[in-house]
Amino acid sequence: MRKIKKIIFILLVFVCTMAKGNAQSFSQREIDAAMTYPIMRTVGGPDVNSELWKEESIGRDKAFYYLALVSHLNVNAKSSDGKLAADRVVEDLKNIVSLDADGKSQEPSCRGDLVAWKDLGEAFAIGLAKNTPEIWSKLTPEEINKLDWLMRAFAVAGNYNENYQNWPSACIYQTYSIGKTWNPNHNDGYVGIMIACYYYFGGADAVDKILADFKYDLYIAMFRKLHFDNIVETWTAAGTKRYPKGKDESFMKKLLEDPDGTMQLDKMKGRVYGARMPFVFGCPPRGIEKVPYDPIKLYSAINGWMYANVVTNVSKSGAAYILGNGTSPMLGKFGMCREFQITDGFAPHVGERSDAQYCWWGWMMHQIIVSGIMALDKWPTTGEMKDQEQRMFVGSEDLIYKLHKGYHSFSKGEPKEHHDYKLTGQGYWIMLDIWDNYIKPKISKDL
């Protein structure tokens, strides 16, 4: 009888582990690798490229998210030398709301668009941590308050950038050109950040209430008090402007708060109506199709934008191709990443883009969004996402193959070669582990 009880206990532990997501299926090698990345931090400023690349922020962001996901699914997950992944997540959380040794703040700038390459993982890591009591309980009330305000800033920036009513042409810093219907690597990340805010604050109504109550002056004052200097710099850098009534006002206050509900122009002539309206996404390709604030519906919309072509080995012009005459295992199936066959540049200088690295930059964000939804919510199992899952499977396996074989890319009028090993510093193997061992086993592959 005692032996039977022991067997039953072992089976129950196994079932519970499976129900929690079987975090043990993650690669120990990648857990170890993620633990070796430097701690997360942001270096702000007007130059988007400095923010993305100066501190290898993209790879740090992926490691932070990965360890938060692993710890959420198995809070006892450890590196090979016995260090808890959850403890490293706590360290990252404390760091991004603290000043460094030189007195500089380290929080994300919350400027929107392209910097989601390094913001999205942080936002979802914070959401996962809040839903992991063993992690959240190790933060002080002051640190939790700072994270609350950081996520409010993400929500405001996300709504400003992605709401169907807004068509910004400049990031919130007003220095970097953006476009509402540009490619996935630009736009999909801050849609994901709105999904992270949904889980962090407890649903659409809670986030929409935060947006409705947004007051620019109050937020800036609070960010100054919390020493969120990157956000303060980003949200105030545009300076002041004299408006028709003869009053000088903060340029971004008028754009973000828009108390009169009238159309405003950003510094690159983008048309915006602020960030206080309820969040409704403007779905590509035209940016006017309304998608309600629901994580599954939002992901379904950007999934169709990301995985949008029939798989080929060679681009239409022949300028881009798999090295070594490779043949994709997904050849002829629908779901190839959009940026393997699209255009770039602006008229009259429009050219072909077929670029594996641009595809990676979109794909890495999709891995965070999908795995985050799976961990924090119930991924549909009734078949309603079958088409999206199949596109995801085709596009992912095709991209992975092309990066493994090597891809002779072509973009911005120039040839380039891209390989998976060259993306190590950006967290490629970490994201591949999430795909192989967490997402792929959960989706339809009935092609």
C-alpha positions in Angstrom: 0.0 0.0 0.0 2.9 2.4 0.9 4.5 1.7 -2.5 1.2 2.4 -4.3 0.9 5.7 -2.4 4.4 6.7 -3.4 3.7 5.9 -7.0 0.5 8.0 -6.9 2.4 10.9 -5.3 5.1 10.8 -8.0 2.4 10.8 -10.7 0.6 13.8 -9.1 3.9 15.7 -9.0 4.5 14.8 -12.7 1.0 15.9 -13.7 1.3 19.2 -11.8 4.6 19.9 -13.4 3.2 19.3 -16.8 0.2 21.5 -16.1 2.5 24.3 -15.0 4.2 24.2 -18.4 7.0 21.6 -17.8 9.6 24.3 -17.4 12.2 21.5 -17.0 12.0 21.1 -20.8 13.9 24.3 -21.3 17.6 23.8 -22.2 19.9 23.8 -19.2 22.6 25.2 -21.5 20.4 28.2 -22.3 19.4 28.8 -18.7 23.1 28.9 -17.9 23.8 31.2 -20.9 21.0 33.6 -19.9 22.4 33.8 -16.3 25.7 35.1 -17.8 24.2 38.1 -19.6 24.9 41.4 -17.9 22.2 42.9 -15.8 19.4 44.8 -17.7 19.9 48.6 -18.1 19.0 51.3 -20.6 21.1 54.1 -21.9 18.7 56.8 -23.2 19.2 59.7 -25.5 18.0 61.0 -28.9 19.7 58.3 -30.9 17.6 55.1 -31.2 20.7 53.1 -32.3 22.6 54.0 -29.2 19.7 52.9 -27.0 19.5 49.6 -28.9 23.1 48.7 -29.3 25.3 50.6 -26.9 24.8 48.2 -23.9 23.9 45.1 -25.9 20.4 45.8 -24.6 18.6 43.5 -27.0 20.4 40.4 -25.7 20.0 41.5 -22.1 16.3 42.0 -22.7 15.9 38.5 -24.1 17.8 36.9 -21.2 15.7 38.8 -18.6 12.5 37.7 -20.2 13.7 34.1 -20.7 14.6 33.8 -17.0 11.3 35.4 -15.9 9.4 32.8 -18.1 11.5 29.9 -16.8 11.0 31.0 -13.2 7.3 31.6 -13.6 6.9 28.0 -14.9 9.3 26.5 -12.4 10.4 28.8 -9.6 13.1 26.3 -8.5 14.9 26.4 -11.9 18.6 26.8 -11.4 21.8 27.2 -13.4 24.3 24.4 -13.4 26.2 26.0 -10.6 23.1 26.0 -8.4 21.9 29.7 -8.7 18.2 30.2 -8.8 17.0 31.8 -12.0 14.3 33.6 -9.9 17.0 35.4 -7.9 18.5 36.7 -11.1 15.1 38.0 -12.1 14.7 39.8 -8.8 18.1 41.4 -9.4 17.1 42.6 -12.8 13.8 44.0 -11.5 15.5 45.9 -8.7 18.2 47.2 -11.1 15.9 48.7 -13.7 14.2 50.9 -11.1 17.5 52.0 -9.4 20.3 54.4 -10.2 23.7 52.9 -11.3 27.0 53.7 -9.6 27.3 56.9 -11.5 23.8 58.1 -10.5 22.2 57.3 -13.9 18.8 55.8 -14.2 18.4 52.5 -16.0 14.7 52.2 -16.8 13.4 52.0 -20.4 12.8 55.3 -22.2 9.3 54.3 -23.3 9.6 56.1 -26.6 7.7 53.5 -28.7 8.2 51.8 -32.1 11.6 50.3 -32.8 12.9 50.3 -29.2 10.4 47.5 -28.5 13.3 45.3 -29.6 14.7 45.9 -26.1 11.5 47.1 -24.2 9.2 44.2 -24.9 11.0 41.5 -22.9 11.3 43.9 -19.9 7.6 44.6 -20.0 6.6 41.0 -20.2 9.2 40.0 -17.6 7.7 42.4 -15.2 4.2 41.0 -15.9 5.4 37.4 -15.4 7.2 38.5 -12.1 4.1 40.1 -10.7 2.3 36.8 -11.3 5.1 34.8 -9.6 4.6 35.3 -5.9 8.0 33.9 -5.0 9.6 36.7 -7.1 7.2 39.5 -6.4 7.4 39.0 -2.6 11.2 39.8 -2.7 10.6 43.4 -3.9 10.0 46.3 -1.5 6.8 48.4 -1.6 8.9 51.2 -3.0 10.3 49.0 -5.9 6.8 47.7 -6.7 5.5 51.3 -6.8 8.3 52.2 -9.3 7.4 49.2 -11.4 3.7 50.2 -11.4 4.7 53.6 -12.7 7.0 52.1 -15.3 4.2 50.0 -16.6 1.9 53.0 -16.7 4.5 54.7 -18.9 4.5 51.7 -21.2 0.7 51.8 -21.4 0.7 55.5 -22.4 3.5 55.0 -24.9 1.8 51.9 -26.4 -1.6 53.5 -26.8 0.0 56.7 -28.3 1.9 54.6 -30.9 -0.7 51.8 -31.7 -4.2 53.2 -31.2 -6.1 53.2 -34.5 -6.9 56.9 -34.1 -3.2 57.9 -34.0 -0.8 58.1 -36.9 2.5 59.3 -35.4 5.4 59.9 -37.7 8.0 60.4 -35.0 8.8 58.5 -31.8 8.0 60.2 -28.5 11.5 61.7 -28.4 10.5 63.3 -31.7 13.9 62.3 -33.3 13.2 59.1 -35.1 10.9 58.6 -38.1 8.2 55.9 -37.7 5.3 54.6 -39.7 2.0 53.0 -38.7 2.0 50.5 -41.5 5.7 49.8 -41.5 7.1 46.2 -41.2 6.7 43.9 -38.2 10.0 44.7 -36.7 8.8 48.3 -36.2 5.2 48.0 -35.1 4.5 44.6 -33.5 6.6 45.1 -30.4 4.5 47.9 -28.8 1.3 45.9 -29.5 3.0 43.3 -27.4 3.7 45.8 -24.7 0.0 46.7 -24.5 -0.6 42.9 -24.1 1.9 42.9 -21.2 0.1 45.8 -19.6 -3.2 44.0 -19.9 -1.8 41.1 -17.8 0.1 43.4 -15.4 -2.9 45.6 -14.5 -5.6 42.9 -14.7 -7.4 43.5 -18.0 -8.5 46.0 -20.6 -10.8 48.0 -18.3 -8.0 48.6 -15.8 -5.5 49.8 -18.4 -8.2 52.0 -20.1 -8.9 53.6 -16.7 -5.1 54.4 -16.4 -5.2 55.9 -19.8 -8.3 58.0 -19.2 -6.8 59.4 -16.0 -3.4 60.2 -17.6 -2.1 63.7 -16.8 1.2 64.6 -18.4 2.3 67.0 -15.7 1.5 64.5 -12.9 3.4 61.8 -14.7 6.5 63.9 -15.3 6.5 65.1 -11.7 6.3 61.5 -10.5 9.0 60.3 -12.9 11.3 63.1 -11.6 10.6 62.0 -8.1 11.3 58.4 -8.9 14.5 59.3 -10.8 13.2 57.9 -14.1 15.5 60.2 -16.0 15.4 58.3 -19.2 11.6 58.7 -19.5 11.7 62.3 -18.4 14.4 63.1 -21.0 12.4 61.2 -23.7 9.0 62.7 -22.9 10.3 66.3 -22.5 13.0 66.5 -25.2 10.7 68.0 -27.8 10.6 71.2 -25.7 7.8 73.7 -25.8 5.6 75.2 -28.5 3.5 78.4 -28.7 0.0 77.4 -29.4 -2.8 79.5 -31.0 -4.0 81.0 -27.7 -0.5 82.5 -27.3 0.6 80.1 -24.5 3.8 78.2 -24.4 3.1 74.6 -23.5 5.1 71.4 -23.5 5.0 69.9 -27.0 4.6 66.3 -25.8 2.0 67.3 -23.2 -0.2 68.5 -26.0 0.4 65.4 -28.1 0.1 62.8 -25.3 -2.6 64.3 -23.2 -4.5 66.3 -25.9 -7.1 67.7 -23.4 -9.2 69.3 -26.2 -9.5 66.0 -28.2 -8.4 67.7 -31.3 -5.9 66.4 -33.9 -2.3 67.4 -33.3 0.8 67.2 -35.5 4.0 65.8 -34.3 7.3 67.2 -35.5 7.3 65.0 -38.6 3.7 65.8 -39.5 2.2 62.7 -38.0 -1.5 63.1 -36.9 -2.4 62.1 -33.3 -5.2 62.4 -30.8 -3.3 61.7 -27.6 -3.1 58.7 -25.4 -6.2 59.0 -23.2 -8.7 57.2 -25.3 -9.4 53.4 -24.7 -6.9 51.2 -26.5 -8.2 49.9 -29.8 -5.4 48.7 -32.1 -5.2 49.9 -35.7 -4.4 46.7 -37.6 -2.1 46.6 -40.7 -2.0 46.7 -43.6 -4.1 49.9 -43.6 -3.9 50.7 -39.9 -7.6 51.5 -39.6 -9.1 48.1 -39.0 -10.1 48.1 -35.4 -8.9 45.3 -33.1 -10.4 45.2 -29.6 -8.1 45.1 -26.5 -8.0 41.4 -26.1 -4.6 39.6 -26.1 -5.6 36.7 -28.5 -7.3 39.0 -31.0 -4.3 41.4 -30.9 -1.9 38.6 -31.5 -4.0 37.2 -34.3 -3.9 40.5 -36.0 -0.1 40.9 -35.9 0.4 37.2 -36.7 -1.2 37.8 -40.1 1.2 40.8 -40.7 4.3 38.9 -39.6 3.8 35.6 -41.5 2.5 36.8 -44.8 4.2 35.1 -47.8 4.6 31.7 -49.5 7.9 30.2 -48.6 10.6 30.5 -51.3 14.3 29.7 -51.4 15.1 32.8 -53.5 13.7 36.3 -53.5 11.7 37.5 -56.6 14.6 39.4 -58.0 17.1 36.6 -57.3 19.2 39.0 -55.2 18.6 37.1 -52.0 18.8 33.3 -51.5 19.7 30.5 -49.1 23.4 29.8 -49.2 24.7 26.5 -50.5 21.6 26.0 -52.7 19.7 25.2 -49.6 16.0 24.2 -49.8 13.7 25.3 -47.0 11.7 22.4 -45.4 8.7 24.7 -45.6 9.1 25.4 -49.3 5.8 26.3 -51.0 3.8 26.6 -47.7 2.2 29.8 -46.6 3.6 31.6 -43.6 7.1 32.9 -44.7 8.1 36.0 -42.7 7.0 39.2 -44.4 10.5 40.7 -44.5 11.8 37.9 -46.7 9.7 39.4 -49.5 8.8 43.0 -49.2 10.0 46.5 -50.2 12.0 49.1 -48.3 12.9 52.7 -48.8 10.7 55.5 -49.9 9.5 56.7 -53.3 11.2 57.2 -55.7 13.9 55.0 -54.1 11.9 51.9 -53.3 13.8 48.6 -53.6 13.4 44.9 -52.7 13.9 43.7 -49.1 14.6 40.0 -48.4 16.5 40.1 -45.2 16.9 37.4 -42.6 18.0 39.8 -39.8 14.9 42.0 -40.2 12.8 38.8 -40.0 14.7 37.9 -36.8 13.9 41.2 -35.2 10.2 40.7 -35.8 10.3 37.0 -34.9 12.1 37.5 -31.6 9.3 39.8 -30.4 6.6 37.3 -31.5 8.3 34.6 -29.4 8.0 36.8 -26.3 4.3 37.7 -27.0 3.2 34.2 -27.7 5.0 32.5 -24.9 3.9 35.3 -22.5 0.3 34.8 -23.4 0.7 31.0 -23.0 2.2 31.5 -19.6 -0.2 34.1 -18.3 -3.4 33.1 -20.0 -5.2 30.2 -21.7 -4.0 29.7 -25.2 -7.0 28.6 -27.3 -7.2 24.9 -27.8 -10.5 24.8 -29.7 -9.0 25.3 -33.2 -9.8 29.0 -33.4 -6.1 29.8 -33.8 -5.2 27.0 -36.1 -4.5 29.2 -39.1 -2.4 31.5 -37.1 -0.5 28.6 -35.5 0.2 27.0 -38.9 1.5 30.3 -40.3 3.7 30.7 -37.2 5.0 27.2 -37.5 5.8 27.6 -41.2 7.4 31.0 -40.8 9.4 30.0 -37.8 10.8 26.8 -39.1 11.7 28.5 -42.4 13.5 31.3 -40.7 15.4 29.0 -38.4 16.5 26.9 -41.4 17.6 29.9 -43.4 19.6 31.3 -40.5 21.2 27.9 -39.9 22.2 27.4 -43.5 23.1 31.1 -44.0 21.0 33.6 -46.0 22.4 36.0 -48.6 20.1 38.9 -47.7 19.3 42.0 -49.7 18.0 45.3 -48.2 18.5 49.0 -48.6 20.1 48.3 -51.9 22.9 46.2 -50.5 23.7 42.5 -50.1 24.5 41.0 -46.7 25.0 37.5 -45.2 23.2 36.5 -42.1 23.8 33.4 -39.9 22.3 32.3 -36.6 25.6 32.3 -34.8 26.1 36.0 -35.5 22.9 36.7 -33.5 24.1 35.1 -30.3 24.6 38.4 -28.6 21.0 39.4 -29.4 19.6 36.3 -27.6 19.0 34.1 -30.6 19.6 30.7 -28.9 17.4 31.8 -25.9 14.5 32.6 -28.2 15.1 29.4 -30.2 14.8 27.5 -26.9 11.5 29.1 -26.2 10.2 28.2 -29.7 11.5 24.6 -29.7 10.7 23.7 -26.1 7.7 25.8 -25.1 5.7 27.2 -28.0 6.1 24.6 -30.8 4.9 21.7 -28.6 1.7 23.6 -27.9 0.6 24.6 -31.4 -1.0 22.9 -34.4 1.4 21.6 -36.9 -1.3 19.9 -39.0 -0.2 21.3 -42.4 
